[in-house]
Each structure stands twice: as C-alpha cells, then as structure tokens.
Amino acid sequence: MTYLIVGGSSGLGRALAEVFACAGHSLVLLSSDERDSRAVAADLALRHGVQVRAVTCDLAAATLDYGAIEDALSGLPGLEGLLLAAGANRSDDEPGLSDQAFEAITRVNHGSICRLVNHFLPTLTAAGSGLLVGFGSIAAARGRSRNVAYSAAKRALESYFESLRHALAGSRVRVQFYVLGYLDTNLAFGQRTPLPPASPRRCAERVFLQRERDIGRTYYPGYWRLVVFVLRRVPWFLYRRMSF
Amino acid sequence: MNKSRGQLPLLQTTRFVSFDGLVTAATRHQRPDRYRHLDIDLGGAPRVARGGGYSYAAASFGSDVVVQEMVSFNRLLDYDGGVRVRAEAGTTLLQLMEFGRSRGLQVPVLPGYPLITLGGCIAADVHGKNPARDGTFCDWVEALTLYHPTRGFMTIDRASEPALLAATCGGFGMTGLIVDATLTMAALPGGHVQVEASAVTSFAEALRRVDDSSDHDFAYTWHDGCARERHFGRGVVFRGRWTDEPSTPVLPFKAMTAASRGRSPVALWNRWTVPAANAAFAIGSTWGAPKRRSAFDAAFPFARQTVYHRFFGRRGLAEVQVLVGRAELAGFLERLRELVQRTNALVTMISTKPFRGRQVSLSLSGSGVLIAIDLVRTPACHPFLEAFDALVIDTGAQPNVAKDSRLPQAVATRALPNYRAFRERICEFDPDRLYQSELSRRLAL
C-alpha cells in the first residue's frame, strides 16, 4: 500500500518515512525543497527496495498542486493513508505578526493540511479503508504570548480532526490525532525545553504500531496528557505570571 | 542561543570535547537537516563540519567556530549496481557496511568505530586494518560535493579539480563542507573473520611475523605498555583471514561518544590496573584456537568493548600515532624504549601495523610502520610527549594529526612533508579562512 507523507523530508516526517518504508510500503513524500525530498526518496528506495516518489510542494502557498501529487501516486499501489507531519513555526510568532508571516504559519500548520485531507478523502472512503494521521502540539494546550499563530493553527487542526473522526465514525477510515510534546528535531533545537525532547523515530514507530487502531486523540510522549490536564486548570491569576 | 527575528533558533551553544578528553570548547552549534540549512547565511563567522565527533584531536570544533553537525545528512543517494555508492557526508560506516553486506560489498577501509561518518573518514583520510594493502580511505573516493559560501555547491573529482580534491582528502574540513561523496566499495570476501593471535617477546619478532603474513587479510600487533627493559615489546600479533561463512546482521550495540567515554570523574587505569588488564588481555587473546568473529566485530572491536576507553575517565587519554620509515624503525624503537624507561610514563599499550599512504594534505604519506601509543594522563605524560616530539623530528617520523590533540605547530611544520604546500593551497582557495577548528588554529593553518 502507499502512504502520502506530508513534510516527509525532515524531522518526524522523515522518521515516519523510514519506518513505513522499512515495513515495505510505497511512499509519496511532500516537502518544500526538492533537494531534501529527493535525497530521502533515493535513500529509502536503495535501502528498503520500496518505491518512493518525491513531490515539491510549498504548503505556505495559496494553492496546492494536486496534479503533481496525483501524478506521483499513479502507478503505485492504492493509497492507504495520509501522514500529515508538516509543521513550521517562527521565533517572532507573537501578537502583531505581519499578514504574510501569519498566513504562512496558518497554511502550513492548518489550512493546507485540511485541504489535502479534503482532496484525498474521497479516494480513501471509496477504497473502503484508510488512515488519516494529524499532528498537533502541546503548545496549543493554552494560549500564551509565544507561538501565537502556530498554537492557534494547531488547535484549529485538532478541532478539524475531531470533526473528521466524527464524520467518519461509521466508515473504515481511521482518524488519529497525536498531540506532540517536544521532539528532538530542528523545531526544538536551540530552545530551552522544560522537559526533554523525545525521539522522532520512537514517535514514528508508535504511529506505525497503532495504525490499525481507533485511538482518536492521543499524546506523545504520554506524560504530556497529565501536564496538559494540569496546565488547563491553572487559575488565570497564576497562569498570567507563568513564563514558558 | 542565537535567535534572529523571523528565523528559527537553529543555533545553540553546546560544549564539545575531543574524543581523548583533552580539548573542550563551548561554541555555537548548528544541526542542519535540510539543504537550505547548509547555505544559511552565517555571516563571516568561522565554521567547521562535524560528523560523529570521534576524532582524538579537536578537528570538528573550536572556540567561536560554528559547528555544523552533519549527522542528519546520512542518506544514500545513488548506487550504480556495481561498486560505486554515492552517500551524504553524515552517513556512518555502519550504514555503508549494512548496505554493502546484502550486495556482497564492503567498505574497503574501516577505521576503528562504526559511527564514524563518511565525511569524517575523508577529512581525516583514515586508515583501516591493512593500510599497506588497501591504502587510506581517500584512495577509494572518486568524487565529492563540496560547499563553500563563496563558491556554492561544487562537484569535484580527480579530473575536474585535482588540487581541490587533494586538499580536501585529509584536509580536516579546511576547504569547505563535504556534502556527499562517491565511494568505490570492494568485494566482501566473506561473512566472518578467523583471527589468530600469537604471543611475541619483542617488536622485532612481532614485525617479522606481520611481514610474513601475506597470506592473511590483515595483521597488526599489540604490545604491553607496562613491559620494561628486556621485556619491552612483549605482546601479541593478531592475524586475520576472511572465511566464506555467510554474513550476519549487526547486533545492536550501545554507542559510545566523546562525552560518554569521559563520564567517569576518575581514571580507573593506574599502575595496578593496567598491568593486570594487559596480562589478562594477552592470556585471553592467545588462549585456545583461533577465534571466529563477525565482520563487524573484527572491524570494530571497540564497539562492544568500551571499558578500555571509558576507564581513562574525564581526564582522558593521550594517544600519539606516528609513521616511521623502515630504515629508522630499529633506532626509533630503541629510543622509545629508553624514553618510556626514563620518564616512567604510564603507557597502556603500543600497537603497530605496516602502512602505505599517498595523500598530499595533512594525512600520513609514504610507507613504513605505523606505531600508536596510548598513555594515561599522569604527571609523567607531559615530559614523555615532549621528548617524543623530539624523537619524531630526529627520526623523520610523521605524526598522525587526527590522533594527537596537542601536537604542536612546530612539530607539525617540521614533521609533516606536505604541511607548507597544504597551507598554501587552502589559503589560495579560501583566503578568508572561513573554515577553522581548534586543530587548524593550533597548527596555524
């Protein structure tokens, strides 16, 4: 079967590509830089003997080139799932961000992801089964003065996936949403994180192992469920004094 | 931490340590995982590439030098179906070995640890178990992609850019960032190696036995560093031969890094433990029939046996490795015996193997016998190394820049045959000297 991995050339997306290719699945990798996605595709094809195709796609753009993705999928085994690991943030993501930067963050983390799901959903439902995996962030647990647009987009994405799961409850298309804590990728590199970053490879292995299950929303690493539970209950007079 | 507005903080401050534990520096650290991170504008900041960080010398970091850690650039890019593989610089020897195993290929030159990267092997022009037969790593490099901010990405090979390629092979990253390389693999003769060990009482006997090992795939010697006077040179000769048994996958092992090597706050090698361990090692090695080892265990004996390096503790070890001409060998070993005796330095072991190298940068060049000496950092270590430097110059020996983290510039200038030419070449190629490290500064490159 074939999986479409969005953001498949680095970080969690690359780890997912490794794990799914290792299991013998064909892949289509979407990333913004052809040099990266072609390198990952060549590597996976050489090491695991699977078919991997790379598509350059800028998720921050207003329109998506579905034709290029469809072309890449043609000739491969049937599409089994979408692993939507793309994400981007900026160090200046604070209230007052420029329109251009705000649009880019919102599209990469929410809008383009939803549009890709919308486009391929008929294919999955027509096939009778499939997998849709979205990735949120613990940054969206509660609004704060940093990662403003990013957190809002991730929270919107979480809501979208909840709706998606509700809409597909009677079908055999599984909808999963992982709320991620810090991962040891370049998104967290150079940041002081209150808890240690987790391995993207282990996260990818978890996604692979749970691909057949109806897990809905889950946290990775699991201890973030407790952290988020507590954080959401911190009274405002205390929360407003917190800096993280 | 460096945060520029609108850009991710892709730089952080990290403390690096050389594998031998002697040199440390806290400096800015970039961990690129996309091609656009390689050509990100770092201004005029000096920078240097880093692979696995297994160099004994501080070749991959330095104060106020941006360290570009290439471990995410570890992808295989192309394979011609024969013997040529193109891989990114952060690809480890283990990855190349695993890729080659299923295709009946092997990396022809394997230095001592599986997580050393392709870029590191080229930058230090490392050698393997049989350099006299196989040459050094760069003999097997056909082409590479080099990045320099003023010149962009360049594909270079022996035909198009012979001088630049020569300066990059064994050039310790001074010509730019090695992005990928095309390597010629060799046929894998078998899946396992039969290693026989025999006791010897002197260097002369050991080297005779090594020279008589043309029917073996490799031969090297180990000598008890605690042996003195007439026992000096006592040791074991190891000779290996491939067997035609099928190869087996590599079993997991726990990675040792420069930081984890030096985790123990105290050195556990001392004047009691070293002789006891050496005696046990000599007896254990020569006991019983020849031992059958997997290709991985034969190539990387320290991958699963990390105790030797970790026992040196945080203070670290001192290693020197020199190439000595055959004509000077007897005199060199006699003066080495006197030196060990006089300084009473705590030498853990001495090893030798025949060598041949032909690069024209900072790496070892010429033929002779390679002699490596490991020492515990005791007060006697410093006088020993000072006198050893004099011995190197007197006998025309060549020091291995990658192995000696304190090698003084004065010694390098006089002892490395290609030092001046290499320096001129990199100054011509990169007049601003953008690529720097503690090693390059110490050697005034």
Contacts between the chains, C-beta under 8 A, distances in Angstrom:
chain1	res1	chain2	res2	distance
A	9	B	34	6.9
A	10	B	33	4.6
A	10	B	34	5.4
A	10	B	72	7.3
A	11	B	33	6.9
A	14	B	33	7.7
A	33	B	34	6.0
A	33	B	35	6.0
A	33	B	36	5.9
A	35	B	34	8.0
A	35	B	35	4.1
A	36	B	34	5.0
A	36	B	35	5.8
A	39	B	35	7.8
A	39	B	75	4.7
A	39	B	77	6.1
A	39	B	88	6.9
A	40	B	75	6.3
A	42	B	75	6.7
A	42	B	76	6.8
A	42	B	77	5.1
A	42	B	78	6.5
A	43	B	75	3.5
A	43	B	76	4.9
A	43	B	77	7.1
A	46	B	76	4.6
A	46	B	78	7.8
A	46	B	79	5.5
A	46	B	99	7.1
A	47	B	76	6.2
A	47	B	99	6.4
A	89	B	8	7.1
A	90	B	6	5.7
A	90	B	7	7.3
A	90	B	8	6.9
A	91	B	3	4.9
A	91	B	4	7.3
A	91	B	5	6.7
A	91	B	6	6.9
A	91	B	7	6.4
A	91	B	8	6.1
A	91	B	9	5.8
A	92	B	5	4.7
A	92	B	6	4.9
A	101	B	6	7.0
A	185	B	33	7.4
A	186	B	8	6.7
A	186	B	10	6.2
A	186	B	31	6.6
A	186	B	33	5.6
A	186	B	34	7.9
A	186	B	37	7.6
A	187	B	8	7.2
A	189	B	8	8.0
A	189	B	9	7.4
A	189	B	10	6.4
A	189	B	12	6.3
A	189	B	31	5.5
A	190	B	1	5.4
A	190	B	2	7.2
A	190	B	3	7.7
A	190	B	8	7.5
A	190	B	9	3.7
A	190	B	10	6.2
A	190	B	11	5.9
A	190	B	12	3.8
A	191	B	1	7.7
A	191	B	9	6.3
A	192	B	1	7.6
